[in-house]
Amino acid sequence: MSTTVMEVDGVSGDAAEKHRALVAVERRKSLLFRLWIATGLFFLVLPGTILGFTNLLVITAHHGLSGLSPAWIQAHGHSQVFGWIGSFVLGIGFYSQPQTRANRGRLPVTCWALWTAGLTLHWLAGAYLWRWRVTLPLSGLLELVAILMFLYAASQHKLPEQTGEEAGAKAKARPRAGMEPWMQTVLVSNAAMLMAIALNFAIEVRLALAGLTPARPHGFDQRYLVLLGWGFLAPLVWGFSARWLPIFLGAGPVRGRMLQMAVLVDVLGVVLGMAGQTLAATVLLAVGAVMAAVAIRVFSAPERPAKTLGVHSSFPVFLRIAFVWSIVASLLGVWAAVADVHGGIWGGSRHALTVGFAAMMVMTVGPRILPHFAGILRLWSPRLMFATLLLLLAGCTLRVSMEPLAYEGMAHFAWKLLPISGFLELAAVLLFALQLILTVARGESFFPPA
């Protein structure tokens, strides 16, 4: 935590007043961050995981997707990707931005209100068909306005100028002057998020005017999922990993140029995937996933001890496991492009990416950084963190391995094991939410009493 929130003894006058003002700013940012995290946890648990678990029970009961509305599946995915991950991203984004005119007033709270309202209306429209011809396009409009407000606030932040010596020291990690590769990667993710929300709004307007249900057409949805998974989620995790993992894992500096190449390959794969060139797209996405892991040095020998203070000692192991899942997801995608018939291999690939990679990274790195952003000194229970990650790993492994066997008719017994994977992942999500709630509610705050 910065020194702006430490007590200052023997200081009076203008310096003390300035110190109190800085503390007030940090406290306000932390409170707003908690609001975003609470929103993300709500959509993770209720319309996200619980709805997804319900969907899984229906699928296993009917041994396929015939008994389940596509709108339910899409409502679950929307809540997971935008409701959970998206809310966390916006919360971290607003917290990380310096105090400018754009984010010092009502804009962050207004953005949160619009975003939350949009997510809620989408949930009601997709899962319960509540006045969906009105609520569905309205939800898309609110989400689009919210993300534009966020990007406007972010655009007001100017990069600090660097001296020649500082620029030279970062020449290997940052080949060109300007943004570092990790920031460029996050910006690619933000651009994909904006594109996904804009496309979502456009299709929702079309469905409201002429559709029979609030579900996106299957062909469009398959291409849209490429944009969500490999355009938004993968670069998002790569970017923040390039920023934090060299510190947390004790690894060497990021190979900046290789990371840029990995992102370019990934973007090309996403473009081909959305154009319907599935096999070529999946091959490129697999190459990009491997290149990103090598660029961030996830599997390289550490140069110094990992930073596990305040979290469980298994922290570095689960970080590496998450990147293994990203490569598994990409390879399953190649297999699916060649052999998938009933959607089982595609389902396993997407689950490996969204749960094995993205969710495991959030649940591993989150306990390390989120308490500090919320103004709390330490995580409530490192042991609970380990139990959460172990349950998530077990559930994801069972789901990804059984889904192709069940859907593609390779092994009938796999249908009986799929619900167990749902129970394990639901337990992991509930423990993760409980961990953050207890950390904020019972943890020691950085801030002195108001």
TILOVO-662323 format. One line per field, with one value per residue (C-alpha): x, y, z; chain; residue in three letters; residue number from 0. Coordinates in Angstrom, 1 decimal. Example, Ala and Ser with C-alpha at 12.3 -4.5 7.8 and 13.67 -1.06 7.14 Angstrom:
// residues 2
c1 = [12.3 | 13.7]
c2 = [-4.5 | -1.1]
c3 = [7.8 | 7.1]
chain = [A | A]
resn = [ALA | SER]
resi = [0 | 1]
***
This chain:
// residues 450
c1 = [0.0 | 1.2 | 2.5 | -0.5 | -2.5 | 0.1 | -0.2 | 2.0 | 3.1 | 4.3 | 2.9 | 0.5 | -0.8 | -0.9 | 1.1 | -1.4 | -4.3 | -2.9 | -2.3 | -5.9 | -7.1 | -5.0 | -6.3 | -9.8 | -9.2 | -7.7 | -10.6 | -13.1 | -11.4 | -11.3 | -15.0 | -15.9 | -13.6 | -15.5 | -18.8 | -17.5 | -16.2 | -19.5 | -21.3 | -18.9 | -19.4 | -23.2 | -23.2 | -20.6 | -22.6 | -26.3 | -26.9 | -23.4 | -22.5 | -25.9 | -27.6 | -24.8 | -25.1 | -28.8 | -28.1 | -25.7 | -28.2 | -30.8 | -28.2 | -27.2 | -30.8 | -31.6 | -28.1 | -27.8 | -28.9 | -32.4 | -34.1 | -32.4 | -33.2 | -30.1 | -31.2 | -30.4 | -26.9 | -26.2 | -27.5 | -25.2 | -22.2 | -23.0 | -23.1 | -19.8 | -17.9 | -19.3 | -21.0 | -18.0 | -14.8 | -16.1 | -17.0 | -13.7 | -11.9 | -13.8 | -13.3 | -9.5 | -9.5 | -11.2 | -9.0 | -5.8 | -6.6 | -5.2 | -7.6 | -8.6 | -11.6 | -13.2 | -13.1 | -13.2 | -16.9 | -20.0 | -18.8 | -17.5 | -20.6 | -22.8 | -20.9 | -21.3 | -25.1 | -25.6 | -23.4 | -25.2 | -28.6 | -27.7 | -26.4 | -29.5 | -31.9 | -30.0 | -30.3 | -34.1 | -34.6 | -32.5 | -33.3 | -36.9 | -38.0 | -39.3 | -40.5 | -37.5 | -38.3 | -37.8 | -35.4 | -32.9 | -32.0 | -32.2 | -29.6 | -27.3 | -27.6 | -26.8 | -23.8 | -22.5 | -22.9 | -21.2 | -18.1 | -17.8 | -17.8 | -15.1 | -13.0 | -13.5 | -12.2 | -9.2 | -8.4 | -7.8 | -4.8 | -1.5 | 1.6 | 4.4 | 7.4 | 10.6 | 14.2 | 16.6 | 18.2 | 14.8 | 13.8 | 17.1 | 16.6 | 13.3 | 14.4 | 14.4 | 11.0 | 9.5 | 10.9 | 9.2 | 8.7 | 5.3 | 3.2 | 4.7 | 3.7 | 1.5 | -0.5 | -0.8 | -2.2 | -4.7 | -5.8 | -6.4 | -8.6 | -10.5 | -11.0 | -12.4 | -14.7 | -16.1 | -16.6 | -18.3 | -20.7 | -21.4 | -22.2 | -24.3 | -26.3 | -26.8 | -28.0 | -30.3 | -32.0 | -32.5 | -33.9 | -36.3 | -37.6 | -37.8 | -36.6 | -38.7 | -36.6 | -33.9 | -31.2 | -28.6 | -28.6 | -26.3 | -24.0 | -23.5 | -23.1 | -20.3 | -18.3 | -19.2 | -17.7 | -14.4 | -14.3 | -15.3 | -12.8 | -9.8 | -10.3 | -11.3 | -10.4 | -7.1 | -5.4 | -6.8 | -5.1 | -1.9 | -1.7 | -2.1 | 0.1 | 2.9 | 2.4 | 2.3 | 3.7 | 7.4 | 7.1 | 4.9 | 6.8 | 10.2 | 10.7 | 12.8 | 11.6 | 8.8 | 9.9 | 8.1 | 8.5 | 7.4 | 4.3 | 3.4 | 3.8 | 1.6 | -1.1 | -0.9 | -1.2 | -4.1 | -5.9 | -5.5 | -6.9 | -9.9 | -10.5 | -10.4 | -12.6 | -15.2 | -15.0 | -15.7 | -12.2 | -12.3 | -9.4 | -6.9 | -8.2 | -7.7 | -4.2 | -3.3 | -4.9 | -2.9 | 0.3 | -0.6 | -1.3 | 2.1 | 3.9 | 2.2 | 3.3 | 6.9 | 6.9 | 5.7 | 8.2 | 5.6 | 7.4 | 11.0 | 13.1 | 12.6 | 15.4 | 14.3 | 11.8 | 8.1 | 6.2 | 3.7 | 3.4 | -0.2 | -1.4 | -1.0 | 2.4 | 0.8 | 0.3 | 3.0 | 1.8 | -1.7 | -0.5 | 1.4 | -1.6 | -3.8 | -1.5 | -1.4 | -5.2 | -4.9 | -2.8 | -5.1 | -8.1 | -6.3 | -5.4 | -8.9 | -10.1 | -7.9 | -9.4 | -12.9 | -12.4 | -11.5 | -13.7 | -16.5 | -20.0 | -22.3 | -20.5 | -18.7 | -15.2 | -16.0 | -17.6 | -14.5 | -12.3 | -14.4 | -14.6 | -10.8 | -10.4 | -13.0 | -12.8 | -9.4 | -7.5 | -9.5 | -11.3 | -8.3 | -6.1 | -8.6 | -9.0 | -5.2 | -4.1 | -7.3 | -6.5 | -3.0 | -4.1 | -7.8 | -7.6 | -5.0 | -7.1 | -10.0 | -7.8 | -7.4 | -4.0 | -4.2 | -6.3 | -8.7 | -7.5 | -4.7 | -5.9 | -9.4 | -7.7 | -5.9 | -9.2 | -10.9 | -8.3 | -8.1 | -11.9 | -11.8 | -9.0 | -10.8 | -14.1 | -12.6 | -10.5 | -13.5 | -15.7 | -13.2 | -12.3 | -15.9 | -17.7 | -16.2 | -16.8 | -20.4 | -21.5 | -19.8 | -21.1 | -17.7 | -18.5 | -22.0 | -20.6 | -19.4 | -22.9 | -23.0 | -19.7 | -20.6 | -22.9 | -20.0 | -17.9 | -20.6 | -20.8 | -17.1 | -16.9 | -20.0 | -18.3 | -15.1 | -17.1 | -18.9 | -15.7 | -14.0 | -16.9 | -16.9 | -13.2 | -13.5 | -16.5 | -14.8 | -11.6 | -13.4 | -15.8 | -13.3 | -9.9 | -7.8 | -8.1 | -5.1 | -7.0 | -7.0 | -10.4 | -12.4]
c2 = [0.0 | 3.5 | 5.8 | 8.0 | 5.9 | 5.6 | 7.6 | 10.7 | 11.9 | 15.4 | 16.8 | 19.7 | 22.4 | 22.0 | 18.8 | 17.1 | 18.4 | 17.1 | 13.8 | 13.5 | 14.4 | 11.6 | 9.1 | 10.1 | 9.5 | 6.1 | 5.2 | 6.3 | 4.3 | 1.2 | 1.5 | 1.8 | -1.2 | -3.3 | -2.4 | -3.8 | -6.9 | -7.5 | -7.1 | -9.6 | -12.1 | -11.8 | -12.6 | -15.3 | -17.2 | -16.8 | -16.3 | -17.6 | -20.8 | -21.8 | -21.3 | -23.2 | -26.0 | -26.2 | -26.3 | -29.2 | -31.2 | -30.8 | -31.8 | -34.9 | -35.9 | -35.7 | -36.9 | -33.9 | -30.3 | -31.2 | -30.5 | -27.1 | -23.7 | -22.1 | -18.8 | -20.4 | -21.4 | -18.0 | -16.2 | -18.3 | -17.5 | -13.8 | -13.7 | -15.5 | -13.5 | -10.0 | -10.3 | -11.8 | -11.2 | -8.0 | -6.5 | -7.4 | -5.8 | -2.6 | -2.5 | -2.9 | -0.5 | 2.3 | 1.6 | 1.7 | 5.0 | 8.2 | 10.8 | 12.8 | 15.0 | 12.0 | 9.6 | 11.9 | 12.8 | 10.6 | 8.8 | 5.6 | 5.2 | 5.9 | 3.4 | 0.8 | 1.5 | 1.2 | -1.9 | -3.7 | -2.8 | -4.1 | -7.4 | -7.8 | -7.2 | -9.6 | -12.3 | -11.7 | -11.7 | -14.8 | -17.0 | -15.9 | -14.4 | -11.4 | -8.9 | -9.9 | -7.9 | -4.8 | -5.9 | -7.7 | -4.8 | -2.4 | -4.5 | -4.4 | -0.7 | -0.1 | -2.4 | -0.6 | 2.8 | 1.6 | 0.2 | 3.4 | 5.5 | 3.3 | 3.5 | 7.3 | 7.5 | 5.3 | 7.4 | 10.5 | 8.8 | 9.8 | 7.7 | 9.3 | 10.4 | 8.3 | 9.3 | 7.9 | 5.7 | 4.3 | 3.6 | 1.9 | -0.4 | -1.6 | -1.9 | -5.7 | -6.0 | -3.1 | -3.0 | 0.2 | 3.5 | 4.0 | 1.3 | -1.8 | -5.1 | -6.1 | -2.8 | -3.4 | -6.9 | -5.6 | -3.0 | -5.7 | -7.4 | -4.2 | -3.7 | -7.2 | -6.6 | -3.5 | -5.3 | -8.2 | -5.9 | -3.9 | -7.1 | -8.4 | -5.2 | -5.4 | -9.0 | -8.3 | -5.5 | -7.8 | -10.6 | -8.1 | -7.0 | -10.4 | -13.2 | -16.0 | -16.4 | -14.3 | -16.8 | -15.9 | -18.1 | -21.1 | -20.2 | -16.6 | -17.8 | -20.2 | -17.4 | -14.9 | -17.3 | -17.2 | -13.5 | -13.8 | -16.6 | -15.9 | -12.2 | -11.0 | -13.5 | -14.9 | -11.6 | -10.2 | -12.9 | -12.8 | -9.0 | -9.0 | -12.1 | -10.3 | -7.5 | -9.5 | -13.0 | -12.1 | -10.6 | -13.3 | -16.3 | -14.8 | -15.3 | -13.4 | -10.4 | -10.9 | -11.5 | -8.5 | -9.0 | -12.6 | -11.6 | -9.1 | -11.8 | -14.2 | -11.5 | -10.9 | -14.7 | -14.9 | -11.9 | -13.5 | -16.7 | -14.9 | -13.1 | -16.4 | -18.1 | -15.4 | -15.8 | -19.5 | -20.8 | -23.0 | -25.4 | -22.6 | -20.5 | -23.2 | -24.0 | -20.3 | -20.0 | -23.0 | -21.5 | -18.2 | -19.9 | -21.6 | -18.5 | -16.4 | -18.9 | -18.9 | -15.1 | -14.7 | -17.4 | -19.3 | -22.6 | -21.2 | -21.8 | -18.9 | -16.5 | -15.8 | -17.1 | -16.7 | -14.1 | -16.2 | -13.9 | -13.9 | -16.6 | -20.4 | -21.8 | -23.6 | -20.3 | -20.7 | -24.2 | -23.2 | -20.3 | -22.7 | -25.2 | -22.4 | -21.8 | -25.6 | -25.3 | -22.6 | -24.9 | -27.8 | -25.6 | -24.6 | -28.2 | -29.4 | -26.7 | -28.2 | -31.7 | -30.2 | -28.6 | -32.0 | -34.4 | -32.8 | -33.9 | -33.2 | -30.3 | -32.3 | -31.5 | -27.9 | -27.8 | -29.3 | -26.8 | -23.8 | -25.1 | -25.5 | -21.9 | -20.2 | -22.3 | -24.0 | -20.9 | -17.7 | -18.7 | -20.4 | -17.4 | -15.1 | -17.4 | -17.7 | -14.1 | -12.6 | -13.5 | -12.1 | -8.6 | -8.0 | -7.6 | -4.8 | -3.0 | -3.2 | -1.6 | -4.9 | -6.0 | -9.7 | -12.6 | -14.2 | -17.8 | -19.2 | -22.7 | -21.9 | -20.5 | -23.9 | -25.8 | -23.6 | -24.1 | -27.8 | -28.2 | -26.1 | -28.1 | -31.4 | -30.2 | -28.8 | -31.9 | -34.1 | -31.8 | -31.4 | -35.1 | -36.4 | -33.9 | -35.2 | -38.8 | -38.2 | -35.9 | -37.7 | -41.1 | -42.6 | -43.7 | -43.9 | -43.7 | -40.2 | -38.8 | -40.0 | -38.2 | -34.8 | -33.7 | -34.4 | -32.0 | -29.4 | -30.0 | -29.6 | -26.3 | -24.9 | -25.6 | -23.9 | -20.8 | -20.6 | -20.9 | -18.2 | -15.8 | -16.7 | -16.0 | -12.5 | -11.7 | -12.7 | -10.9 | -7.6 | -8.0 | -9.2 | -8.1 | -5.3 | -2.2 | -0.1 | 3.1 | 4.9 | 5.4 | 8.1]
c3 = [0.0 | -0.8 | 1.9 | 1.3 | 3.7 | 6.5 | 9.6 | 9.7 | 13.1 | 13.8 | 10.6 | 10.6 | 8.4 | 4.6 | 4.6 | 7.0 | 5.1 | 1.8 | 3.5 | 4.7 | 1.2 | -0.3 | 2.2 | 1.4 | -2.3 | -1.7 | 0.6 | -2.0 | -4.7 | -2.5 | -1.6 | -5.3 | -6.0 | -3.4 | -5.2 | -8.5 | -6.8 | -5.0 | -8.3 | -10.0 | -7.2 | -7.4 | -11.1 | -10.7 | -8.1 | -9.0 | -12.8 | -13.5 | -11.7 | -10.2 | -13.6 | -15.3 | -12.8 | -13.4 | -17.2 | -16.7 | -14.7 | -17.5 | -20.1 | -18.3 | -17.7 | -21.4 | -22.5 | -24.7 | -25.4 | -26.6 | -23.3 | -22.7 | -24.2 | -25.9 | -24.2 | -20.8 | -21.9 | -23.3 | -20.2 | -18.1 | -20.3 | -20.4 | -16.6 | -16.3 | -18.9 | -18.5 | -15.1 | -13.3 | -15.3 | -16.9 | -13.5 | -12.1 | -15.1 | -14.8 | -11.1 | -11.4 | -14.3 | -12.4 | -9.3 | -11.3 | -13.1 | -11.7 | -10.4 | -13.5 | -14.2 | -16.0 | -13.1 | -10.1 | -10.2 | -10.8 | -13.9 | -12.1 | -10.1 | -13.1 | -15.1 | -12.4 | -12.2 | -16.0 | -16.2 | -13.4 | -14.7 | -18.2 | -16.8 | -14.6 | -17.5 | -19.7 | -17.0 | -16.7 | -20.5 | -21.3 | -18.3 | -17.5 | -20.9 | -18.9 | -21.5 | -23.5 | -26.6 | -24.6 | -21.8 | -24.1 | -26.4 | -23.5 | -21.6 | -24.5 | -24.8 | -21.1 | -21.3 | -24.4 | -22.8 | -19.7 | -21.5 | -23.6 | -20.4 | -18.9 | -22.0 | -22.1 | -18.5 | -19.3 | -22.4 | -20.1 | -18.5 | -20.1 | -19.9 | -17.8 | -19.7 | -19.2 | -19.2 | -21.7 | -19.0 | -18.0 | -21.6 | -22.3 | -19.3 | -20.7 | -24.3 | -24.3 | -22.7 | -24.7 | -28.2 | -29.2 | -27.3 | -25.8 | -24.2 | -22.8 | -24.4 | -21.4 | -21.8 | -25.6 | -24.9 | -22.4 | -24.9 | -27.5 | -25.0 | -24.2 | -28.0 | -28.3 | -25.3 | -26.9 | -30.2 | -28.4 | -26.5 | -29.7 | -31.6 | -28.8 | -28.8 | -32.6 | -32.5 | -29.5 | -31.5 | -34.4 | -32.2 | -30.5 | -33.9 | -35.7 | -33.5 | -32.0 | -28.9 | -27.1 | -28.0 | -30.6 | -33.8 | -33.5 | -36.3 | -35.1 | -31.5 | -32.4 | -34.1 | -31.3 | -28.7 | -30.5 | -30.0 | -26.4 | -25.5 | -27.6 | -28.4 | -24.9 | -22.2 | -23.5 | -24.2 | -20.9 | -18.9 | -20.9 | -20.5 | -16.7 | -16.4 | -18.2 | -15.7 | -12.5 | -13.0 | -13.4 | -9.9 | -8.4 | -9.9 | -9.6 | -13.3 | -15.7 | -17.7 | -20.2 | -23.8 | -25.1 | -28.8 | -28.6 | -26.6 | -29.3 | -31.9 | -29.9 | -29.7 | -33.5 | -34.2 | -31.7 | -33.4 | -36.8 | -35.4 | -34.0 | -37.4 | -39.2 | -36.7 | -37.0 | -40.8 | -40.5 | -41.3 | -38.3 | -38.7 | -39.7 | -36.8 | -34.2 | -35.3 | -35.0 | -31.6 | -30.4 | -31.7 | -30.0 | -26.7 | -26.6 | -27.7 | -24.9 | -22.2 | -23.5 | -23.7 | -20.1 | -19.0 | -17.1 | -17.3 | -17.1 | -14.1 | -11.6 | -11.0 | -7.4 | -4.9 | -5.7 | -3.7 | -1.7 | 1.4 | 2.5 | 0.2 | 0.1 | -0.9 | -3.8 | -5.5 | -8.2 | -9.0 | -9.8 | -11.9 | -14.1 | -14.2 | -15.5 | -18.4 | -19.1 | -19.4 | -22.0 | -24.2 | -23.5 | -24.6 | -27.8 | -28.7 | -28.0 | -30.4 | -33.1 | -32.4 | -32.4 | -35.8 | -37.2 | -35.4 | -33.4 | -34.2 | -31.3 | -29.6 | -26.9 | -27.9 | -28.5 | -25.1 | -23.4 | -25.2 | -24.1 | -20.6 | -20.4 | -21.6 | -19.4 | -16.2 | -16.4 | -17.6 | -17.0 | -13.8 | -12.3 | -12.9 | -11.3 | -8.3 | -8.0 | -8.5 | -7.1 | -3.4 | -3.9 | -5.2 | -4.6 | -0.8 | -1.3 | -3.9 | -1.4 | 1.3 | 3.3 | 4.7 | 4.1 | 2.8 | 5.3 | 4.9 | 2.7 | 3.4 | 2.1 | -1.0 | -1.5 | -1.0 | -3.6 | -6.2 | -5.6 | -6.0 | -9.2 | -10.6 | -9.9 | -11.3 | -14.4 | -15.1 | -14.7 | -16.9 | -19.7 | -19.9 | -19.6 | -21.9 | -25.2 | -24.1 | -23.2 | -26.0 | -28.8 | -27.6 | -26.7 | -23.2 | -21.6 | -18.0 | -18.7 | -18.3 | -14.7 | -13.9 | -15.4 | -12.6 | -10.1 | -12.0 | -11.6 | -7.8 | -7.5 | -9.5 | -7.7 | -4.3 | -5.6 | -6.7 | -3.3 | -1.4 | -3.5 | -2.9 | 0.8 | 1.0 | -0.5 | 1.6 | 4.8 | 3.8 | 3.3 | 6.2 | 8.9 | 7.5 | 8.9 | 6.9 | 5.6 | 6.4 | 9.7 | 11.3 | 9.5]
chain = [A | A | A | A | A | A | A | A | A | A | A | A | A | A | A | A | A | A | A | A | A | A | A | A | A | A | A | A | A | A | A | A | A | A | A | A | A | A | A | A | A | A | A | A | A | A | A | A | A | A | A | A | A | A | A | A | A | A | A | A | A | A | A | A | A | A | A | A | A | A | A | A | A | A | A | A | A | A | A | A | A | A | A | A | A | A | A | A | A | A | A | A | A | A | A | A | A | A | A | A | A | A | A | A | A | A | A | A | A | A | A | A | A | A | A | A | A | A | A | A | A | A | A | A | A | A | A | A | A | A | A | A | A | A | A | A | A | A | A | A | A | A | A | A | A | A | A | A | A | A | A | A | A | A | A | A | A | A | A | A | A | A | A | A | A | A | A | A | A | A | A | A | A | A | A | A | A | A | A | A | A | A | A | A | A | A | A | A | A | A | A | A | A | A | A | A | A | A | A | A | A | A | A | A | A | A | A | A | A | A | A | A | A | A | A | A | A | A | A | A | A | A | A | A | A | A | A | A | A | A | A | A | A | A | A | A | A | A | A | A | A | A | A | A | A | A | A | A | A | A | A | A | A | A | A | A | A | A | A | A | A | A | A | A | A | A | A | A | A | A | A | A | A | A | A | A | A | A | A | A | A | A | A | A | A | A | A | A | A | A | A | A | A | A | A | A | A | A | A | A | A | A | A | A | A | A | A | A | A | A | A | A | A | A | A | A | A | A | A | A | A | A | A | A | A | A | A | A | A | A | A | A | A | A | A | A | A | A | A | A | A | A | A | A | A | A | A | A | A | A | A | A | A | A | A | A | A | A | A | A | A | A | A | A | A | A | A | A | A | A | A | A | A | A | A | A | A | A | A | A | A | A | A | A | A | A | A | A | A | A | A | A | A | A | A | A | A | A | A | A | A | A | A | A | A | A | A | A | A | A | A | A | A | A | A | A | A | A | A | A | A | A | A | A | A | A | A | A | A | A | A | A | A | A | A | A | A | A | A | A | A | A | A | A | A | A | A | A | A | A]
resn = [MET | SER | THR | THR | VAL | MET | GLU | VAL | ASP | GLY | VAL | SER | GLY | ASP | ALA | ALA | GLU | LYS | HIS | ARG | ALA | LEU | VAL | ALA | VAL | GLU | ARG | ARG | LYS | SER | LEU | LEU | PHE | ARG | LEU | TRP | ILE | ALA | THR | GLY | LEU | PHE | PHE | LEU | VAL | LEU | PRO | GLY | THR | ILE | LEU | GLY | PHE | THR | ASN | LEU | LEU | VAL | ILE | THR | ALA | HIS | HIS | GLY | LEU | SER | GLY | LEU | SER | PRO | ALA | TRP | ILE | GLN | ALA | HIS | GLY | HIS | SER | GLN | VAL | PHE | GLY | TRP | ILE | GLY | SER | PHE | VAL | LEU | GLY | ILE | GLY | PHE | TYR | SER | GLN | PRO | GLN | THR | ARG | ALA | ASN | ARG | GLY | ARG | LEU | PRO | VAL | THR | CYS | TRP | ALA | LEU | TRP | THR | ALA | GLY | LEU | THR | LEU | HIS | TRP | LEU | ALA | GLY | ALA | TYR | LEU | TRP | ARG | TRP | ARG | VAL | THR | LEU | PRO | LEU | SER | GLY | LEU | LEU | GLU | LEU | VAL | ALA | ILE | LEU | MET | PHE | LEU | TYR | ALA | ALA | SER | GLN | HIS | LYS | LEU | PRO | GLU | GLN | THR | GLY | GLU | GLU | ALA | GLY | ALA | LYS | ALA | LYS | ALA | ARG | PRO | ARG | ALA | GLY | MET | GLU | PRO | TRP | MET | GLN | THR | VAL | LEU | VAL | SER | ASN | ALA | ALA | MET | LEU | MET | ALA | ILE | ALA | LEU | ASN | PHE | ALA | ILE | GLU | VAL | ARG | LEU | ALA | LEU | ALA | GLY | LEU | THR | PRO | ALA | ARG | PRO | HIS | GLY | PHE | ASP | GLN | ARG | TYR | LEU | VAL | LEU | LEU | GLY | TRP | GLY | PHE | LEU | ALA | PRO | LEU | VAL | TRP | GLY | PHE | SER | ALA | ARG | TRP | LEU | PRO | ILE | PHE | LEU | GLY | ALA | GLY | PRO | VAL | ARG | GLY | ARG | MET | LEU | GLN | MET | ALA | VAL | LEU | VAL | ASP | VAL | LEU | GLY | VAL | VAL | LEU | GLY | MET | ALA | GLY | GLN | THR | LEU | ALA | ALA | THR | VAL | LEU | LEU | ALA | VAL | GLY | ALA | VAL | MET | ALA | ALA | VAL | ALA | ILE | ARG | VAL | PHE | SER | ALA | PRO | GLU | ARG | PRO | ALA | LYS | THR | LEU | GLY | VAL | HIS | SER | SER | PHE | PRO | VAL | PHE | LEU | ARG | ILE | ALA | PHE | VAL | TRP | SER | ILE | VAL | ALA | SER | LEU | LEU | GLY | VAL | TRP | ALA | ALA | VAL | ALA | ASP | VAL | HIS | GLY | GLY | ILE | TRP | GLY | GLY | SER | ARG | HIS | ALA | LEU | THR | VAL | GLY | PHE | ALA | ALA | MET | MET | VAL | MET | THR | VAL | GLY | PRO | ARG | ILE | LEU | PRO | HIS | PHE | ALA | GLY | ILE | LEU | ARG | LEU | TRP | SER | PRO | ARG | LEU | MET | PHE | ALA | THR | LEU | LEU | LEU | LEU | LEU | ALA | GLY | CYS | THR | LEU | ARG | VAL | SER | MET | GLU | PRO | LEU | ALA | TYR | GLU | GLY | MET | ALA | HIS | PHE | ALA | TRP | LYS | LEU | LEU | PRO | ILE | SER | GLY | PHE | LEU | GLU | LEU | ALA | ALA | VAL | LEU | LEU | PHE | ALA | LEU | GLN | LEU | ILE | LEU | THR | VAL | ALA | ARG | GLY | GLU | SER | PHE | PHE | PRO | PRO | ALA]
resi = [0 | 1 | 2 | 3 | 4 | 5 | 6 | 7 | 8 | 9 | 10 | 11 | 12 | 13 | 14 | 15 | 16 | 17 | 18 | 19 | 20 | 21 | 22 | 23 | 24 | 25 | 26 | 27 | 28 | 29 | 30 | 31 | 32 | 33 | 34 | 35 | 36 | 37 | 38 | 39 | 40 | 41 | 42 | 43 | 44 | 45 | 46 | 47 | 48 | 49 | 50 | 51 | 52 | 53 | 54 | 55 | 56 | 57 | 58 | 59 | 60 | 61 | 62 | 63 | 64 | 65 | 66 | 67 | 68 | 69 | 70 | 71 | 72 | 73 | 74 | 75 | 76 | 77 | 78 | 79 | 80 | 81 | 82 | 83 | 84 | 85 | 86 | 87 | 88 | 89 | 90 | 91 | 92 | 93 | 94 | 95 | 96 | 97 | 98 | 99 | 100 | 101 | 102 | 103 | 104 | 105 | 106 | 107 | 108 | 109 | 110 | 111 | 112 | 113 | 114 | 115 | 116 | 117 | 118 | 119 | 120 | 121 | 122 | 123 | 124 | 125 | 126 | 127 | 128 | 129 | 130 | 131 | 132 | 133 | 134 | 135 | 136 | 137 | 138 | 139 | 140 | 141 | 142 | 143 | 144 | 145 | 146 | 147 | 148 | 149 | 150 | 151 | 152 | 153 | 154 | 155 | 156 | 157 | 158 | 159 | 160 | 161 | 162 | 163 | 164 | 165 | 166 | 167 | 168 | 169 | 170 | 171 | 172 | 173 | 174 | 175 | 176 | 177 | 178 | 179 | 180 | 181 | 182 | 183 | 184 | 185 | 186 | 187 | 188 | 189 | 190 | 191 | 192 | 193 | 194 | 195 | 196 | 197 | 198 | 199 | 200 | 201 | 202 | 203 | 204 | 205 | 206 | 207 | 208 | 209 | 210 | 211 | 212 | 213 | 214 | 215 | 216 | 217 | 218 | 219 | 220 | 221 | 222 | 223 | 224 | 225 | 226 | 227 | 228 | 229 | 230 | 231 | 232 | 233 | 234 | 235 | 236 | 237 | 238 | 239 | 240 | 241 | 242 | 243 | 244 | 245 | 246 | 247 | 248 | 249 | 250 | 251 | 252 | 253 | 254 | 255 | 256 | 257 | 258 | 259 | 260 | 261 | 262 | 263 | 264 | 265 | 266 | 267 | 268 | 269 | 270 | 271 | 272 | 273 | 274 | 275 | 276 | 277 | 278 | 279 | 280 | 281 | 282 | 283 | 284 | 285 | 286 | 287 | 288 | 289 | 290 | 291 | 292 | 293 | 294 | 295 | 296 | 297 | 298 | 299 | 300 | 301 | 302 | 303 | 304 | 305 | 306 | 307 | 308 | 309 | 310 | 311 | 312 | 313 | 314 | 315 | 316 | 317 | 318 | 319 | 320 | 321 | 322 | 323 | 324 | 325 | 326 | 327 | 328 | 329 | 330 | 331 | 332 | 333 | 334 | 335 | 336 | 337 | 338 | 339 | 340 | 341 | 342 | 343 | 344 | 345 | 346 | 347 | 348 | 349 | 350 | 351 | 352 | 353 | 354 | 355 | 356 | 357 | 358 | 359 | 360 | 361 | 362 | 363 | 364 | 365 | 366 | 367 | 368 | 369 | 370 | 371 | 372 | 373 | 374 | 375 | 376 | 377 | 378 | 379 | 380 | 381 | 382 | 383 | 384 | 385 | 386 | 387 | 388 | 389 | 390 | 391 | 392 | 393 | 394 | 395 | 396 | 397 | 398 | 399 | 400 | 401 | 402 | 403 | 404 | 405 | 406 | 407 | 408 | 409 | 410 | 411 | 412 | 413 | 414 | 415 | 416 | 417 | 418 | 419 | 420 | 421 | 422 | 423 | 424 | 425 | 426 | 427 | 428 | 429 | 430 | 431 | 432 | 433 | 434 | 435 | 436 | 437 | 438 | 439 | 440 | 441 | 442 | 443 | 444 | 445 | 446 | 447 | 448 | 449]
***
